[in-house]
């Protein structure tokens, strides 16, 4: 057309339809930005006017909802080549108050007894070693670990019913002295709690191990009302220990996906025995996961009066169907490592890969006049 005074073309962006409102960075500029108040499909129109005539073109913008932020920071991993010397584990995330639970994986069932020790758990790292109760030098072990920000979480908001807590462990249990009065209270509500834990400080250089039970009964696992948790030294003849910080994680039994990690939590059947009772260990079934590759285990009852702790065995330690475990004992008082039936807590993990729809592009919009045909160039 013939532009009217002042002889220039003006352009204007406008919203034609959509479930929310659109805010244009500059509605008069051809190249601008648009912000949307809600997810959905919007039709936007760009109108050009020369003062005498006008024309417009429309486009559709599909707005996807913003992925929810769970507020749950956690990670799993495995440290290899762990021995009696300290090594620093650097984490992917930074934590204000981390809880670490670490489980030793034995190279074979003939391996010497070992417990995991943690210190300096802060920020984005912690120190790790394995310790033999008789202070024999160790090397060549693996350790699976789970790290999570301290707090209370629920399935609706975070993907999993869970709490991660730090407490003071002042009492020390052991042979002929099993203390079930260190009562702990739940922050959340649980029907079938699965509790794993760790001694997270190194106030005492002598070994000890985390254990839990129902409140007042060492022979039964924690129930939904309350539980006891502390540290023990098995058959060690040295029974005095310094006060330590304990970290524990409570998860409602079941399968979950949270923060990109698949989780399966369960309390095992009462059928896990000692190192000297088996050449291959014992299996705990896993369900709800396709390819778990990490696991942590803890004692959640103590039928055996000598005390013990569960570990993973390298031979098929974590698979899609089961986790291979065994109960070990210290050899401070005697050399045998037989142990009666125990229940243990198990949490298995896998990295979750989400399926993403294939990318497709039909090409740019076209205008044709009959009887011409359109040439399609999709990718």
C-alpha positions as a LaTeX table, in Angstrom:
\begin{tabular}{lrrr}
\hline
Residue & $x$ (\AA) & $y$ (\AA) & $z$ (\AA) \\
\hline
Unk1 & 0.00 & 0.00 & 0.00 \\
Unk2 & 0.92 & 3.67 & 0.05 \\
Unk3 & 1.93 & 4.56 & 3.59 \\
Unk4 & 0.14 & 7.51 & 5.12 \\
Unk5 & 1.95 & 10.10 & 7.20 \\
Unk6 & 4.45 & 9.77 & 8.79 \\
Unk7 & 5.31 & 7.21 & 6.12 \\
Unk8 & 6.41 & 4.31 & 8.34 \\
Unk9 & 5.09 & 0.85 & 9.22 \\
Unk10 & 4.16 & 0.14 & 12.83 \\
Unk11 & 4.01 & $-3.35$ & 14.31 \\
Unk12 & 2.14 & $-4.65$ & 17.34 \\
Unk13 & 2.15 & $-7.97$ & 19.15 \\
Unk14 & $-1.13$ & $-9.08$ & 20.78 \\
Unk15 & $-2.63$ & $-12.14$ & 22.42 \\
Unk16 & $-5.53$ & $-13.82$ & 20.63 \\
Unk17 & $-6.14$ & $-16.79$ & 22.92 \\
Unk18 & $-4.65$ & $-18.83$ & 25.71 \\
Unk19 & $-5.35$ & $-20.04$ & 29.25 \\
Unk20 & $-3.44$ & $-17.17$ & 30.90 \\
Unk21 & $-2.09$ & $-13.73$ & 30.18 \\
Unk22 & 0.91 & $-12.75$ & 28.07 \\
Unk23 & 3.33 & $-9.96$ & 28.89 \\
Unk24 & 5.40 & $-8.70$ & 25.95 \\
Unk25 & 8.81 & $-7.21$ & 26.53 \\
Unk26 & 8.03 & $-4.61$ & 23.88 \\
Unk27 & 4.78 & $-5.12$ & 22.01 \\
Unk28 & 5.85 & $-2.70$ & 19.25 \\
Unk29 & 9.09 & $-4.48$ & 18.35 \\
Unk30 & 9.10 & $-7.33$ & 15.86 \\
Unk31 & 11.80 & $-9.07$ & 17.89 \\
Unk32 & 10.81 & $-9.16$ & 21.55 \\
Unk33 & 10.11 & $-11.51$ & 24.45 \\
Unk34 & 6.87 & $-12.91$ & 25.83 \\
Unk35 & 6.17 & $-14.18$ & 29.34 \\
Unk36 & 3.24 & $-16.46$ & 30.14 \\
Unk37 & 1.28 & $-16.72$ & 33.39 \\
Unk38 & 0.16 & $-20.33$ & 32.94 \\
Unk39 & 0.94 & $-23.45$ & 30.94 \\
Unk40 & $-1.02$ & $-24.23$ & 27.79 \\
Unk41 & $-1.39$ & $-23.23$ & 24.14 \\
Unk42 & $-1.42$ & $-19.54$ & 23.18 \\
Unk43 & $-2.10$ & $-17.85$ & 19.85 \\
Unk44 & $-0.11$ & $-14.63$ & 19.35 \\
Unk45 & $-0.67$ & $-12.12$ & 16.55 \\
Unk46 & 1.82 & $-9.73$ & 14.98 \\
Unk47 & 0.01 & $-6.88$ & 13.19 \\
Unk48 & 1.65 & $-4.45$ & 10.74 \\
Unk49 & 0.01 & $-1.12$ & 9.79 \\
Unk50 & 1.29 & 1.45 & 7.27 \\
Unk51 & $-1.35$ & 4.02 & 8.16 \\
Unk52 & $-3.67$ & 3.01 & 5.35 \\
Unk53 & $-3.65$ & $-0.76$ & 5.27 \\
Unk54 & $-2.80$ & $-3.48$ & 7.79 \\
Unk55 & $-1.99$ & $-7.16$ & 7.79 \\
Unk56 & $-1.21$ & $-9.74$ & 10.44 \\
Unk57 & 0.36 & $-13.14$ & 11.05 \\
Unk58 & $-0.36$ & $-15.51$ & 13.90 \\
Unk59 & 1.70 & $-18.12$ & 15.68 \\
Unk60 & 1.01 & $-20.73$ & 18.35 \\
Unk61 & 3.20 & $-21.03$ & 21.42 \\
Unk62 & 2.86 & $-24.14$ & 23.61 \\
Unk63 & 3.98 & $-23.49$ & 27.17 \\
Unk64 & 4.95 & $-26.46$ & 29.35 \\
Unk65 & 4.68 & $-26.29$ & 33.16 \\
Unk66 & 7.87 & $-25.66$ & 35.08 \\
Unk67 & 9.25 & $-28.91$ & 36.58 \\
Unk68 & 8.63 & $-28.89$ & 40.33 \\
Unk69 & 11.61 & $-28.42$ & 42.62 \\
Unk70 & 11.47 & $-31.15$ & 45.26 \\
Unk71 & 13.80 & $-29.40$ & 47.69 \\
Unk72 & 15.34 & $-32.83$ & 48.35 \\
Unk73 & 19.11 & $-32.93$ & 47.89 \\
Unk74 & 20.67 & $-36.38$ & 47.99 \\
Unk75 & 23.08 & $-38.66$ & 46.17 \\
Unk76 & 24.46 & $-42.19$ & 46.22 \\
Unk77 & 27.84 & $-43.55$ & 45.27 \\
Unk78 & 30.53 & $-46.15$ & 45.77 \\
Unk79 & 34.09 & $-45.63$ & 46.91 \\
Unk80 & 36.56 & $-48.30$ & 45.81 \\
Unk81 & 40.00 & $-49.23$ & 47.05 \\
Unk82 & 39.13 & $-48.19$ & 50.60 \\
Unk83 & 41.48 & $-49.20$ & 53.39 \\
Unk84 & 42.62 & $-48.19$ & 56.84 \\
Unk85 & 43.89 & $-44.81$ & 55.63 \\
Unk86 & 41.48 & $-41.90$ & 55.38 \\
Unk87 & 40.35 & $-40.74$ & 51.96 \\
Unk88 & 38.18 & $-37.74$ & 51.13 \\
Unk89 & 34.98 & $-38.32$ & 49.18 \\
Unk90 & 33.98 & $-35.25$ & 47.14 \\
Unk91 & 30.26 & $-35.03$ & 46.49 \\
Unk92 & 28.20 & $-33.68$ & 43.59 \\
Unk93 & 26.09 & $-31.51$ & 45.91 \\
Unk94 & 26.80 & $-29.13$ & 48.77 \\
Unk95 & 24.93 & $-29.72$ & 52.02 \\
Unk96 & 24.07 & $-27.46$ & 54.92 \\
Unk97 & 23.72 & $-30.46$ & 57.27 \\
Unk98 & 24.43 & $-33.77$ & 55.57 \\
Unk99 & 23.54 & $-37.23$ & 56.80 \\
Unk100 & 25.87 & $-39.99$ & 55.54 \\
Unk101 & 25.19 & $-43.72$ & 55.77 \\
Unk102 & 28.01 & $-45.94$ & 54.51 \\
Unk103 & 28.07 & $-49.74$ & 54.10 \\
Unk104 & 31.19 & $-51.83$ & 53.55 \\
Unk105 & 31.31 & $-54.26$ & 50.64 \\
Unk106 & 33.69 & $-57.17$ & 51.24 \\
Unk107 & 35.94 & $-58.36$ & 48.40 \\
Unk108 & 35.07 & $-61.93$ & 49.48 \\
Unk109 & 33.48 & $-63.73$ & 52.40 \\
Unk110 & 37.02 & $-64.52$ & 53.58 \\
Unk111 & 37.76 & $-60.80$ & 54.07 \\
Unk112 & 38.66 & $-59.57$ & 57.54 \\
Unk113 & 35.92 & $-57.84$ & 59.58 \\
Unk114 & 35.51 & $-54.16$ & 58.70 \\
Unk115 & 33.22 & $-51.30$ & 59.68 \\
Unk116 & 32.93 & $-47.94$ & 57.93 \\
Unk117 & 34.15 & $-44.81$ & 59.73 \\
Unk118 & 33.20 & $-41.24$ & 58.83 \\
Unk119 & 34.55 & $-37.86$ & 59.88 \\
Unk120 & 34.45 & $-34.23$ & 58.69 \\
Unk121 & 31.06 & $-34.65$ & 56.96 \\
Unk122 & 30.32 & $-31.07$ & 55.88 \\
Unk123 & 29.77 & $-28.99$ & 52.76 \\
Unk124 & 30.51 & $-31.13$ & 49.72 \\
Unk125 & 32.74 & $-33.85$ & 51.18 \\
Unk126 & 33.41 & $-36.32$ & 53.97 \\
Unk127 & 36.36 & $-38.45$ & 55.04 \\
Unk128 & 36.06 & $-42.24$ & 54.85 \\
Unk129 & 38.02 & $-45.27$ & 55.96 \\
Unk130 & 37.32 & $-48.87$ & 56.95 \\
Unk131 & 38.39 & $-50.14$ & 60.37 \\
Unk132 & 39.11 & $-53.63$ & 61.60 \\
Unk133 & 37.98 & $-54.05$ & 65.24 \\
Unk134 & 41.28 & $-55.76$ & 66.07 \\
Unk135 & 43.17 & $-52.90$ & 64.33 \\
Unk136 & 44.60 & $-55.08$ & 61.56 \\
Unk137 & 45.54 & $-52.99$ & 58.53 \\
Unk138 & 42.96 & $-53.23$ & 55.73 \\
Unk139 & 42.93 & $-52.47$ & 51.99 \\
Unk140 & 40.89 & $-53.18$ & 48.87 \\
Unk141 & 37.36 & $-52.76$ & 50.24 \\
Unk142 & 34.48 & $-50.90$ & 48.61 \\
Unk143 & 31.98 & $-48.72$ & 50.45 \\
Unk144 & 28.49 & $-47.79$ & 49.26 \\
Unk145 & 27.21 & $-44.49$ & 50.60 \\
Unk146 & 23.99 & $-42.49$ & 50.72 \\
Unk147 & 24.11 & $-38.76$ & 51.45 \\
Unk148 & 21.03 & $-36.61$ & 52.08 \\
Unk149 & 20.28 & $-33.19$ & 53.52 \\
Unk150 & 18.98 & $-33.42$ & 57.07 \\
Unk151 & 15.21 & $-32.88$ & 57.15 \\
Unk152 & 11.70 & $-34.31$ & 56.90 \\
Unk153 & 10.33 & $-35.27$ & 53.48 \\
Unk154 & 7.03 & $-36.63$ & 52.15 \\
Unk155 & 5.99 & $-38.44$ & 49.02 \\
Unk156 & 3.59 & $-35.75$ & 47.79 \\
Unk157 & 6.18 & $-32.97$ & 47.79 \\
Unk158 & 9.49 & $-34.82$ & 47.54 \\
Unk159 & 8.75 & $-38.26$ & 46.10 \\
Unk160 & 9.54 & $-40.27$ & 49.24 \\
Unk161 & 8.35 & $-40.53$ & 52.85 \\
Unk162 & 11.63 & $-40.04$ & 54.67 \\
Unk163 & 13.47 & $-38.21$ & 57.42 \\
Unk164 & 17.19 & $-37.73$ & 57.93 \\
Unk165 & 18.29 & $-36.88$ & 61.45 \\
Unk166 & 21.39 & $-36.30$ & 63.59 \\
Unk167 & 21.39 & $-37.30$ & 67.26 \\
Unk168 & 23.90 & $-37.73$ & 70.05 \\
Unk169 & 24.97 & $-41.30$ & 70.80 \\
Unk170 & 26.11 & $-41.34$ & 74.41 \\
Unk171 & 25.55 & $-44.99$ & 75.42 \\
Unk172 & 27.55 & $-47.92$ & 74.10 \\
Unk173 & 26.02 & $-51.39$ & 73.87 \\
Unk174 & 27.87 & $-54.68$ & 73.64 \\
Unk175 & 27.97 & $-58.31$ & 74.71 \\
Unk176 & 25.78 & $-58.82$ & 77.81 \\
Unk177 & 24.83 & $-55.12$ & 77.83 \\
Unk178 & 22.37 & $-54.25$ & 75.10 \\
Unk179 & 20.90 & $-50.82$ & 75.80 \\
Unk180 & 17.48 & $-50.19$ & 74.25 \\
Unk181 & 16.64 & $-47.08$ & 76.22 \\
Unk182 & 18.18 & $-44.51$ & 73.84 \\
Unk183 & 14.71 & $-43.72$ & 72.55 \\
Unk184 & 14.34 & $-41.75$ & 69.31 \\
Unk185 & 11.15 & $-40.05$ & 68.17 \\
Unk186 & 9.91 & $-39.90$ & 64.60 \\
Unk187 & 9.39 & $-36.54$ & 62.96 \\
Unk188 & 7.06 & $-38.08$ & 60.39 \\
Unk189 & 4.47 & $-40.86$ & 60.44 \\
Unk190 & 5.42 & $-44.43$ & 59.49 \\
Unk191 & 3.69 & $-47.80$ & 59.38 \\
Unk192 & 6.69 & $-49.93$ & 58.40 \\
Unk193 & 9.82 & $-47.86$ & 59.04 \\
Unk194 & 13.14 & $-48.85$ & 57.50 \\
Unk195 & 16.03 & $-47.33$ & 59.46 \\
Unk196 & 19.65 & $-47.16$ & 58.38 \\
Unk197 & 22.33 & $-45.27$ & 60.25 \\
Unk198 & 25.94 & $-44.34$ & 60.72 \\
Unk199 & 28.38 & $-43.13$ & 63.36 \\
Unk200 & 29.28 & $-39.87$ & 61.66 \\
Unk201 & 32.08 & $-38.61$ & 63.87 \\
Unk202 & 35.46 & $-39.92$ & 64.97 \\
Unk203 & 35.56 & $-38.77$ & 68.58 \\
Unk204 & 36.79 & $-42.22$ & 69.58 \\
Unk205 & 39.49 & $-43.92$ & 67.52 \\
Unk206 & 38.25 & $-47.32$ & 68.66 \\
Unk207 & 35.67 & $-49.00$ & 66.46 \\
Unk208 & 31.91 & $-49.06$ & 66.97 \\
Unk209 & 28.88 & $-49.65$ & 64.76 \\
Unk210 & 25.34 & $-48.24$ & 64.46 \\
Unk211 & 22.35 & $-50.36$ & 65.48 \\
Unk212 & 18.64 & $-49.84$ & 66.07 \\
Unk213 & 15.75 & $-51.80$ & 67.53 \\
Unk214 & 12.25 & $-51.35$ & 68.83 \\
Unk215 & 12.13 & $-49.29$ & 71.99 \\
Unk216 & 12.79 & $-51.60$ & 74.96 \\
Unk217 & 13.43 & $-54.80$ & 72.96 \\
Unk218 & 16.70 & $-55.61$ & 71.21 \\
Unk219 & 15.16 & $-58.63$ & 69.48 \\
Unk220 & 12.60 & $-56.70$ & 67.42 \\
Unk221 & 12.96 & $-54.11$ & 64.65 \\
Unk222 & 11.66 & $-50.55$ & 65.08 \\
Unk223 & 7.90 & $-50.13$ & 64.78 \\
Unk224 & 5.75 & $-47.15$ & 63.84 \\
Unk225 & 5.57 & $-45.75$ & 67.37 \\
Unk226 & 9.18 & $-45.20$ & 68.39 \\
Unk227 & 12.57 & $-46.86$ & 68.32 \\
Unk228 & 15.96 & $-46.97$ & 69.98 \\
Unk229 & 19.23 & $-46.28$ & 68.17 \\
Unk230 & 22.81 & $-46.10$ & 69.31 \\
Unk231 & 26.25 & $-47.59$ & 68.86 \\
Unk232 & 27.67 & $-50.97$ & 69.88 \\
Unk233 & 31.07 & $-52.65$ & 70.17 \\
Unk234 & 30.07 & $-56.29$ & 69.84 \\
Unk235 & 32.32 & $-58.62$ & 71.84 \\
Unk236 & 35.10 & $-56.09$ & 72.30 \\
Unk237 & 36.62 & $-56.33$ & 75.78 \\
Unk238 & 37.09 & $-52.56$ & 75.71 \\
Unk239 & 33.52 & $-51.34$ & 76.13 \\
Unk240 & 33.95 & $-47.64$ & 76.88 \\
Unk241 & 33.53 & $-45.18$ & 73.99 \\
Unk242 & 33.37 & $-41.42$ & 73.56 \\
Unk243 & 30.10 & $-39.68$ & 72.72 \\
Unk244 & 29.58 & $-39.64$ & 68.94 \\
Unk245 & 27.17 & $-38.00$ & 66.52 \\
Unk246 & 24.85 & $-40.54$ & 64.91 \\
Unk247 & 23.08 & $-39.96$ & 61.63 \\
Unk248 & 20.09 & $-42.04$ & 60.65 \\
Unk249 & 17.56 & $-42.15$ & 57.82 \\
Unk250 & 13.98 & $-43.40$ & 58.19 \\
Unk251 & 12.09 & $-44.43$ & 55.04 \\
Unk252 & 8.62 & $-45.92$ & 54.85 \\
Unk253 & 8.98 & $-49.41$ & 53.38 \\
Unk254 & 8.34 & $-49.44$ & 49.62 \\
Unk255 & 9.54 & $-48.19$ & 46.24 \\
Unk256 & 10.01 & $-44.53$ & 45.28 \\
Unk257 & 11.52 & $-42.20$ & 42.73 \\
Unk258 & 12.92 & $-38.99$ & 44.21 \\
Unk259 & 15.38 & $-36.46$ & 42.80 \\
Unk260 & 16.17 & $-38.78$ & 39.90 \\
Unk261 & 17.00 & $-41.74$ & 42.16 \\
Unk262 & 15.00 & $-44.96$ & 42.42 \\
Unk263 & 14.69 & $-46.19$ & 46.00 \\
Unk264 & 13.61 & $-49.52$ & 47.46 \\
Unk265 & 13.47 & $-49.80$ & 51.27 \\
Unk266 & 12.67 & $-52.94$ & 53.25 \\
Unk267 & 13.33 & $-54.78$ & 56.51 \\
Unk268 & 14.51 & $-58.28$ & 55.66 \\
Unk269 & 13.18 & $-61.59$ & 56.85 \\
Unk270 & 14.76 & $-62.96$ & 60.03 \\
Unk271 & 17.17 & $-65.19$ & 58.11 \\
Unk272 & 20.51 & $-63.37$ & 57.75 \\
Unk273 & 23.37 & $-65.28$ & 59.40 \\
Unk274 & 27.08 & $-64.86$ & 59.94 \\
Unk275 & 30.24 & $-65.08$ & 57.86 \\
Unk276 & 31.09 & $-68.52$ & 59.26 \\
Unk277 & 27.58 & $-69.82$ & 58.56 \\
Unk278 & 27.78 & $-69.56$ & 54.77 \\
Unk279 & 30.21 & $-69.51$ & 51.87 \\
Unk280 & 28.02 & $-67.31$ & 49.68 \\
Unk281 & 26.12 & $-65.03$ & 52.05 \\
Unk282 & 22.38 & $-64.41$ & 52.09 \\
Unk283 & 20.03 & $-62.64$ & 49.71 \\
Unk284 & 17.45 & $-59.95$ & 50.34 \\
Unk285 & 14.92 & $-59.68$ & 47.48 \\
Unk286 & 14.57 & $-56.32$ & 45.71 \\
Unk287 & 11.49 & $-55.13$ & 43.83 \\
Unk288 & 10.38 & $-51.96$ & 42.09 \\
Unk289 & 13.80 & $-51.20$ & 40.58 \\
Unk290 & 15.13 & $-52.14$ & 37.14 \\
Unk291 & 18.86 & $-51.89$ & 37.68 \\
Unk292 & 19.93 & $-51.05$ & 41.25 \\
Unk293 & 23.64 & $-50.51$ & 41.68 \\
Unk294 & 24.05 & $-49.24$ & 45.25 \\
Unk295 & 22.76 & $-50.39$ & 48.63 \\
Unk296 & 23.11 & $-49.59$ & 52.32 \\
Unk297 & 22.27 & $-51.93$ & 55.20 \\
Unk298 & 22.05 & $-51.61$ & 58.99 \\
Unk299 & 21.26 & $-53.69$ & 62.05 \\
Unk300 & 17.65 & $-53.17$ & 63.18 \\
Unk301 & 17.52 & $-55.85$ & 65.87 \\
Unk302 & 20.11 & $-57.87$ & 67.76 \\
Unk303 & 19.10 & $-61.47$ & 68.39 \\
Unk304 & 22.74 & $-62.49$ & 68.69 \\
Unk305 & 24.11 & $-61.61$ & 72.10 \\
Unk306 & 27.65 & $-61.21$ & 70.73 \\
Unk307 & 26.61 & $-58.40$ & 68.43 \\
Unk308 & 27.33 & $-57.92$ & 64.75 \\
Unk309 & 26.71 & $-55.74$ & 61.73 \\
Unk310 & 25.56 & $-56.41$ & 58.13 \\
Unk311 & 27.83 & $-55.96$ & 55.10 \\
Unk312 & 27.55 & $-56.44$ & 51.35 \\
Unk313 & 29.36 & $-59.24$ & 49.53 \\
Unk314 & 31.08 & $-58.48$ & 46.21 \\
Unk315 & 29.73 & $-61.58$ & 44.45 \\
Unk316 & 26.60 & $-60.11$ & 42.84 \\
Unk317 & 26.26 & $-57.72$ & 45.80 \\
Unk318 & 23.50 & $-55.64$ & 44.14 \\
Unk319 & 21.37 & $-56.87$ & 41.24 \\
Unk320 & 17.91 & $-56.29$ & 39.81 \\
Unk321 & 16.47 & $-59.11$ & 41.93 \\
Unk322 & 18.42 & $-59.14$ & 45.18 \\
Unk323 & 21.18 & $-57.80$ & 47.40 \\
Unk324 & 23.79 & $-60.19$ & 48.77 \\
Unk325 & 24.58 & $-59.64$ & 52.46 \\
Unk326 & 26.02 & $-61.31$ & 55.55 \\
Unk327 & 26.35 & $-60.54$ & 59.27 \\
Unk328 & 29.91 & $-60.11$ & 60.53 \\
Unk329 & 31.37 & $-60.06$ & 64.03 \\
Unk330 & 34.52 & $-58.70$ & 65.57 \\
Unk331 & 37.33 & $-61.10$ & 66.56 \\
Unk332 & 38.61 & $-59.21$ & 69.58 \\
Unk333 & 37.42 & $-61.80$ & 72.13 \\
Unk334 & 37.45 & $-64.88$ & 69.88 \\
Unk335 & 38.06 & $-65.78$ & 66.25 \\
Unk336 & 34.68 & $-67.27$ & 65.33 \\
Unk337 & 32.20 & $-65.30$ & 63.18 \\
Unk338 & 29.10 & $-67.45$ & 63.38 \\
Unk339 & 25.89 & $-65.55$ & 64.05 \\
Unk340 & 22.26 & $-66.43$ & 64.66 \\
Unk341 & 19.37 & $-65.28$ & 62.45 \\
Unk342 & 18.95 & $-61.51$ & 62.19 \\
Unk343 & 16.73 & $-58.99$ & 60.44 \\
Unk344 & 18.44 & $-56.08$ & 58.73 \\
Unk345 & 17.29 & $-52.88$ & 57.05 \\
Unk346 & 18.10 & $-52.50$ & 53.36 \\
Unk347 & 17.83 & $-49.52$ & 51.03 \\
Unk348 & 18.76 & $-50.12$ & 47.38 \\
Unk349 & 19.21 & $-47.34$ & 44.82 \\
Unk350 & 19.35 & $-46.83$ & 41.08 \\
Unk351 & 19.77 & $-43.84$ & 38.80 \\
Unk352 & 16.50 & $-43.23$ & 36.96 \\
Unk353 & 16.56 & $-42.42$ & 33.25 \\
Unk354 & 13.43 & $-40.67$ & 32.04 \\
Unk355 & 12.08 & $-41.36$ & 28.56 \\
Unk356 & 12.02 & $-38.21$ & 26.41 \\
Unk357 & 9.87 & $-37.97$ & 23.30 \\
Unk358 & 11.85 & $-37.85$ & 20.03 \\
Unk359 & 12.51 & $-34.41$ & 18.58 \\
Unk360 & 10.57 & $-33.59$ & 15.43 \\
Unk361 & 10.23 & $-30.43$ & 13.33 \\
Unk362 & 7.62 & $-30.16$ & 10.60 \\
Unk363 & 9.37 & $-27.13$ & 9.10 \\
Unk364 & 8.31 & $-23.51$ & 8.65 \\
Unk365 & 4.77 & $-22.42$ & 7.83 \\
Unk366 & 3.97 & $-21.87$ & 4.16 \\
Unk367 & 1.34 & $-20.16$ & 2.03 \\
Unk368 & 0.40 & $-21.54$ & $-1.38$ \\
Unk369 & $-2.16$ & $-20.76$ & $-4.09$ \\
Unk370 & $-4.12$ & $-23.52$ & $-5.71$ \\
Unk371 & $-3.35$ & $-25.56$ & $-7.76$ \\
Unk372 & 0.23 & $-25.34$ & $-6.50$ \\
Unk373 & 1.42 & $-28.01$ & $-4.04$ \\
Unk374 & 3.39 & $-27.50$ & $-0.83$ \\
Unk375 & 6.90 & $-28.82$ & $-0.45$ \\
Unk376 & 7.38 & $-30.36$ & 2.99 \\
Unk377 & 10.86 & $-30.43$ & 4.57 \\
Unk378 & 10.48 & $-31.85$ & 8.05 \\
Unk379 & 13.30 & $-33.09$ & 10.22 \\
\hline
\end{tabular}
